[in-house]
Amino acid sequence: MKIDWKRKLTSRKFWVALAGFVSGLIVLANGTQETADKISGAILSGGAVVGYVIGEGLADSANTKDGDEK
């Protein structure tokens, strides 16, 4: 089974699941809820940036294939 990483990294569900998992690990390791919240926020912000960059790259690639190279 091959994993489609482009699709995974642009998935909001993936980033929310990852943030939830990491938050749970922080609390499990006796970290504070405040720390878990901050790290989850950073993960979700990073996920938004990664999703945008990949999405724009795919759109640019599609435009180039269509002969609309700028």
The 8 nearest C-alpha neighbors of each residue, nearest first, counted from 0:
[[1, 2, 3, 4, 7, 6, 5, 8],
 [2, 0, 3, 4, 7, 5, 6, 8],
 [3, 1, 4, 0, 7, 6, 5, 8],
 [2, 4, 6, 5, 7, 1, 8, 0],
 [5, 3, 7, 6, 2, 8, 9, 1],
 [6, 4, 8, 7, 3, 9, 53, 54],
 [5, 7, 4, 9, 3, 8, 10, 2],
 [8, 6, 4, 10, 9, 5, 3, 13],
 [9, 7, 5, 10, 6, 4, 50, 49],
 [8, 10, 50, 6, 7, 5, 11, 49],
 [9, 11, 7, 13, 12, 8, 6, 14],
 [12, 10, 14, 13, 15, 9, 46, 47],
 [11, 13, 15, 10, 14, 16, 17, 7],
 [12, 14, 16, 10, 11, 15, 17, 7],
 [15, 13, 17, 11, 16, 12, 46, 43],
 [16, 14, 18, 12, 17, 13, 19, 11],
 [17, 15, 19, 13, 14, 18, 12, 20],
 [16, 18, 14, 20, 19, 15, 13, 21],
 [19, 17, 39, 15, 21, 20, 16, 42],
 [20, 18, 22, 16, 17, 21, 15, 23],
 [19, 21, 17, 23, 18, 22, 16, 24],
 [20, 22, 24, 18, 23, 19, 17, 25],
 [23, 21, 35, 19, 25, 24, 20, 18],
 [22, 24, 20, 26, 21, 25, 27, 19],
 [23, 25, 27, 21, 22, 26, 28, 20],
 [26, 24, 22, 30, 28, 27, 23, 35],
 [25, 27, 30, 29, 23, 28, 24, 31],
 [28, 26, 24, 29, 25, 23, 30, 22],
 [27, 29, 25, 26, 30, 24, 23, 31],
 [30, 28, 26, 27, 31, 25, 24, 32],
 [31, 29, 26, 25, 28, 34, 32, 27],
 [32, 30, 33, 34, 26, 35, 29, 25],
 [31, 33, 35, 34, 36, 26, 30, 25],
 [32, 34, 36, 31, 35, 37, 30, 38],
 [35, 33, 37, 31, 32, 36, 38, 30],
 [34, 36, 22, 32, 38, 33, 37, 25],
 [37, 35, 33, 39, 34, 38, 32, 40],
 [38, 36, 40, 34, 39, 35, 33, 41],
 [37, 39, 41, 35, 40, 36, 34, 42],
 [40, 38, 18, 42, 36, 41, 37, 35],
 [39, 41, 37, 43, 38, 42, 44, 36],
 [40, 42, 38, 44, 39, 43, 45, 37],
 [43, 41, 39, 45, 40, 44, 18, 46],
 [44, 42, 46, 40, 45, 41, 14, 39],
 [45, 43, 41, 47, 46, 42, 40, 48],
 [44, 46, 42, 48, 43, 47, 41, 49],
 [47, 45, 43, 49, 44, 48, 14, 50],
 [46, 48, 50, 44, 45, 49, 51, 43],
 [47, 49, 51, 45, 46, 50, 52, 44],
 [50, 48, 46, 52, 51, 47, 53, 45],
 [51, 49, 9, 47, 53, 48, 52, 54],
 [50, 52, 54, 48, 49, 53, 55, 47],
 [51, 53, 49, 55, 54, 50, 56, 48],
 [54, 52, 56, 50, 55, 51, 49, 57],
 [53, 55, 51, 57, 56, 52, 50, 58],
 [56, 54, 58, 52, 57, 53, 51, 59],
 [57, 55, 53, 59, 54, 58, 60, 52],
 [56, 58, 60, 54, 55, 59, 61, 53],
 [57, 59, 55, 61, 60, 56, 54, 62],
 [60, 58, 62, 56, 61, 57, 55, 63],
 [59, 61, 57, 63, 58, 62, 56, 64],
 [60, 62, 58, 64, 59, 63, 57, 65],
 [63, 61, 59, 65, 60, 67, 64, 58],
 [62, 64, 68, 60, 66, 67, 65, 61],
 [65, 63, 61, 66, 62, 60, 67, 68],
 [64, 66, 62, 63, 67, 61, 68, 60],
 [65, 67, 63, 64, 68, 62, 61, 69],
 [66, 68, 63, 62, 65, 69, 64, 61],
 [69, 67, 63, 66, 62, 64, 65, 59],
 [68, 67, 63, 62, 66, 59, 60, 65]]
